[in-house]
Amino acid sequence: MNAPLSAVRLAFAVERAVVSEAAHEPALSHALTEVELEARRRGPLRPLLMEAKRQGLIPAAADLDLRLDTLLAVPYFQLLVRQSPPNPGLSTHLVDQALSG
């Protein structure tokens, strides 16, 4: 189900405001860091990258944290800096980049 565009814009505005406020509020910054770390540990991307590594799709010496950053950074950049929704077509390109050496 697609959310109405106004709800999506509101969600983006709230996230931008929270991230901006975290730059000045240590407790909020700490909380966001904890959420991000938990998402990395328990989120769906790490197991997928680990399986790709096991299958030899990613080099054994690959830095999975760097690849996770690559997959996650672009949508956040689009959201927080460009202030636009992430481009859904970009996902395939990001995954291809994460899997290529």
KEBABA-679540 format. One record per residue: x, y, z of N, C-alpha, C, O, CB in turn; residue in three letters. Coordinates in steps of 0.1 Angstrom, whole numbers, plus 2048, in hexadecimal, padded with zeros to 3 digits. Glycine has a CB too. Layout:
N
XYZXYZXYZXYZXYZALA/...
END
This chain:
101
8087F480080080080080980C80081280D8087F680080CMET/8068167F880E8227F780882D8007FC82F80180E8277E8ASN/81183380880D83E81080A84A80881184C7FE81784181BALA/80085380C7FE85F80580B86780581286780E7F286780BPRO/80D86F7FA8198777F981B88080482788280981987E7ECLEU/81088680981288F81581788882181F88E829805896818SER/81387B82381887482F82787182D82F871837810867830ALA/82B86D82183986B81E84187782084C87682683B86680FVAL/83D88281B84488F81D84589282C84F89783183D89A816ARG/83A89083483B89384284588A84984D88E85182D890848LEU/84587D84584F87384B85D87884886687785184D865846ALA/86087C83C86D88183887188E84087C88F84586E884829PHE/86789784286A8A384A86D8A08588768A685E85E8AC849ALA/86689685E86889286C87688C86D87D88F87685D888871VAL/87A88386488787D86589288786389C88786A88887285AGLU/89089185A89A89B85889C8A38658A78A78698978A584CARG/8908A686B8908AE8788978A788389F8AD88B8828B287CALA/89589A88489B89288F8AA89188D8B189389689588488FVAL/8AE88E8818BC88D87E8C389B8808CE89C8868BF88986FVAL/8BD8A687C8C28B387E8C48B688D8CE8BB8928BA8BE878SER/8B98B38958BA8B58A38C48AD8AA8CA8B18B48AC8B28A9GLU/8C68A18A58D08988AB8DE89E8AB8E789A8B38D088A8A4ALA/8E18A78A18EE8AD8A08F18B68AD8FC8B98B08EF8B5894ALA/8E68BA8B48E78C38BF8E38BD8CC8E68C28D78DF8CF8BDHIS/8DE8B18CC8D98AA8D88E089D8D98DD8938D28CA8A88D8GLU/8EA89C8E28F188F8E48E98838E78EC8788E18FB8918EFPRO/8DF8848EF8D68798F28CF8748E68CE8688E48CC87C8FDALA/8CA87D8DE8C38798D18CD8738C88CA8698C18BC8858CBLEU/8D88798C78E38738BE8E68658C28E885C8BA8EF87C8BESER/8E88638CF8EB8558D48E084C8D18E28408CD8ED8568E3HIS/8D38508D38C88478D08C88448C18C58388BD8BB84E8D4ALA/8CA84D8B88CA84A8AA8D58418A68D483889E8CB8578A2LEU/8E18428AD8EC8398AA8E982B8AE8EC8228A78F983E8B2THR/8E282A8BA8DE81D8BE8D48168B58D580A8B28D881E8CCGLU/8CB81E8B08C18198A68C88148998C580A8948B68248A2VAL/8D181C8958D98198888E180C88B8E18038828E2824884GLU/8E880B8968F07FF8998E77F289A8EB7E88958F88018A6LEU/8DC7F48A08D27E88A18CD7E48938CC7D98908C77EC8ABGLU/8CA7EE88B8C57EB87E8D07E48768CD7DB86E8C17F8876ALA/8DD7E88788E87E18718E97D28758EB7C986D8F57E8873ARG/8E77D08828E97C38888DD7BA8848DF7AE8808EA7C3897ARG/8D17BF8858C57B78838BD7B98768B47B28738BC7B988EARG/8C17C386F8BA7C78628BD7BC8578C57B38598BF7D485DGLY/8B57BD84D8B67B28428C27B38398C57A98338AA7B383APRO/8C97BE8398D47BF82F8E17B88338E77B182B8D87CE82ELEU/8E57B88408F17B18448F07A28418F979D83B8F37B3853ARG/8E579B8458E578D8418E678A8328EC78082D8D8786846PRO/8E079382A8E079181C8EF7938178F378C80E8D779C815LEU/8F579D81C90379F81890C79481D9157908169097AD81DLEU/90A78F82991178382E90F77782591977082290D78083CMET/90377582190076981890776B80A90C7628048F1768816GLU/90777880590E77B7F891D7787FA9237737F090B7897F4ALA/92277B80593077980893376A80893D765803935780815LYS/92A76380F92C75481092B74D80393274480092174E819ARG/9237537FA92174D7EC92C7527E392D74E7D79147507E7GLN/93575A7E894075F7DF93C76B7D694376F7CD9457547D7GLY/9307707D892B77C7D09327897D49337927CD91C77D7D1LEU/9377897E193F7947E694C78E7EB94C7837F093779B7F2ILE/9577957E89647907ED96478D7FC95E79480496F79A7E9PRO/96C78380096D77F80E97278A81796E78B82297677380FALA/97A79381198079D8199777AA81997B7B481F98E7A1814ALA/96C7A98139637B581195F7BB81F95C7B38289577B2809ALA/95E7C882095A7CF82C94B7D082B9467D98249617DC82EASP/9447C78339357C883292F7D58389257D983392F7BC83ALEU/9357DB8429307E78479317F283C9287FA83B9387EB853ASP/93C7F283593D7FC82A9327FA81F92C80381A94B7FC824LEU/9307ED81C9257EA8129187EE81890F7F38109267DC80EARG/9157EC8259097F082B9077FF82A8FD8048269087EB839LEU/91280682D91281582C90E81981E90682381C91F81B830ASP/9148138149118168069028148038FC81C7FC91A80D7FDTHR/8FD8098088EF8068058E581080C8DB8138068EB7F8809LEU/8E98148188E081D8208E282C81E8D98348208E281982ELEU/8EE83081A8F283E81A8EA84680F8E6851811900840818ALA/8E98408038E38477F88D584B7FB8D18567F88E483F7EBVAL/8CC8417FF8BF8468028BE85080D8B685A80C8B6839807PRO/8C684F8178C785A8228CB86781C8C68718208CF85682DTYR/8D58678148DA87380D8CF87A8058CC8868068E6870804PHE/8C78727FE8BC8777F68B287D7FF8AC8887FC8B686C7EDGLN/8AF87680A8A587B8148A988781B8A289181B8A287081ELEU/8B58878218B989282A8C089E8238BE8A98278C388D834LEU/8C789C8188CE8A78118C68AC8058C38B88048DC8A280CVAL/8C28A37FD8BA8A77F18AB8AA7F58A48B17ED8BA89D7E6ARG/8A78A58008998A680588F8A17FB8858A77F88968B5808GLN/8928957F688988F7EC8898807F089287A7F688E8917DESER/87E87A7EC87D86B7EF8878647E788B8687DC86F8667EBPRO/88D8597ED8978517E689184C7D98858497D889B8457EEPRO/89984A7CF8958457C28948367C389E82F7C58A084A7B7ASN/8888307C18878227C288F81A7B889480F7BB87881E7C0PRO/89281F7AD89A8197A38A88187A68B08107A089881F795GLY/8AC81F7B08BA81F7B48BE8137BC8CA80F7BC8BD82C7BDLEU/8B580C7C28B88007CA8C07F67C28CA7F07C88AB7FA7CFSER/8BC7F37B68C37E97AE8D17ED7AC8DA7E47AD8BC7E67A1THR/8D37F97A98E17FE7A68E97FD7B38F57F97B38E180D7A1HIS/8E38017BF8EB8007CB8EF7F27CF8FA7EF7D48E38067D6LEU/8E57E97CD8E97DA7CF8F47D67C68FD7CF7CA8DC7D27CEVAL/8F37D97B98FD7D67B090B7DB7B59157D47B48FA7DB7A2ASP/90B7E77B99187ED7BE91D7E67CB9297E47CC9157FC7C2GLN/9147E27D49187DB7E091D7CD7DD9267C97E490C7DA7EAALA/9187C77D391D7BA7CF9297BA7C79317B07C69127B27C8LEU/92C7C57C09387C57B79447C97C19427D07CA9377D07ACSER/94F7C47BE95B7C67C695E7D47C79687D77CE9677BE7C1GLY/
END
